[in-house]
Amino acid sequence: MRGLSGDFSTMPLKDLVVYLGNRRVTGSLKVERGDVRKQLELRDGHVVSASSNQPREFFGQFLINMGHLTEDQLEKAFATQAQTRVFLGKILVMTGLVAEATVRSALSHKFREMLLDAFHWSEGGFAFESSETAPEVAGLDVSVDLLDIHREGEFRETAWQAIRAVFPSGVVRLSVDERKLPERKPGSMDERIVQLIKDGLNIDGMALALHATDFFLYQRLYALYRLDAVKVSELEPEPETAVVVEEEEDASVIGSESSADEVLQAAQLFLDAGNVRDAEALAKRAHELGPSPRTAELLKKAQERLVVELRRELVEPPRVPALQVAPAHLKTLQLTAPERYLLSRIDGRRDVAAIVHVSPLQELDALKFFQGFVDRGLVKLTAR
């Protein structure tokens, strides 16, 4: 078949997947929504390679979530990869950290989750480019049938309806009745979930701490709910808006009642003047008000420059963060799930770059959070 492109409002991804799977196509499939981009290489209707710009869908994150790797081990594997240019999966097998069968299983899981996560997209688009020859795949040979993914998607559609009826959003916190829990082993997923509930994390915070995809965590929570072991807590939900973004909100006031064009012009002026932080905040506001190629281009430019600036301020040369407030005091602060996650990773040993590198957060977002911690006196950075 020839190439195929369109948007999800007219052809949902689940329909596209079964269409391509039935025709046993070979080629490359790209799906996008906003700034989220995923690419999958297909061979005879099977996914044989997949990449995403979302950190939670990076291969190492799946291994951490499944309990096969720690954050420290992943960081060391990254260091080896930077020196050797060998694919991460091969490094883990060669060094004996993870068995080859486990790597294959995790890759298969990644391929499935990347597509299934996008099944609910009502906006965005896709482009499939057919190829007469099968794509060359570096690393281990793993494939997942598109039709199997479609069948899983149909099951999840029903499952999500039941899950959302119990857990309406990720900001809710939970309570646990350990008397009704099934027997669990030390270090198991259930054991980690119980501890995170006791620590007061909301569901979004638990997903970050576990490096878990949404469905994987919600499915397990729902199973525990069916046992009457887990319930939604009566405590107030944690805030959805990050405390460290307050500074950006101040900058965005310029465009609070302005048109997208006016805000875009202000963003460009800030960027030209070298005020990258405010420029990025305003460019984001302009893109929210009226998405267009112009707003997307300026936002991308501002974000690229802001990443460079934050790297220079926070990670080059390496800087080790240290908490300036007692952990007990942190629990009283209105912090979001990503903020709590990053603060919990500060151990006086790892530098900012190491923490950000293995986190399930976008680099820019994580660096902005760290800058906010420093600005508010929560964290002090010391050169290594």
LINWOFEN-V10425 format. One record per run of one state. SS is the DSSP state (alpha for helix, beta for strand, coil for the rest). FROM is the first residue (numbers start at 1). LEN is the number of residues. Records with the same first field share a line. If there is no record, write none. Layout:
# LINWOFEN-V10425
SS: FROM-LEN / FROM-LEN
This chain:
# LINWOFEN-V10425
coil: 1-3 / 8-5 / 23-4 / 34-2 / 44-2 / 53-2 / 58-1 / 66-5 / 85-3 / 95-5 / 118-7 / 131-13 / 167-6 / 177-1 / 181-8 / 199-3 / 211-3 / 227-3 / 233-10 / 256-4 / 273-3 / 290-3 / 315-4 / 324-3 / 331-6 / 345-6 / 359-4 / 376-3 / 384-1
beta: 4-4 / 27-7 / 36-8 / 46-7 / 125-6 / 144-2 / 173-4 / 202-1 / 230-3 / 319-5 / 351-1 / 379-5
alpha: 13-10 / 55-3 / 59-7 / 71-14 / 88-7 / 100-18 / 146-21 / 178-3 / 189-10 / 203-8 / 214-13 / 243-13 / 260-13 / 276-14 / 293-22 / 327-4 / 337-8 / 352-7 / 363-13
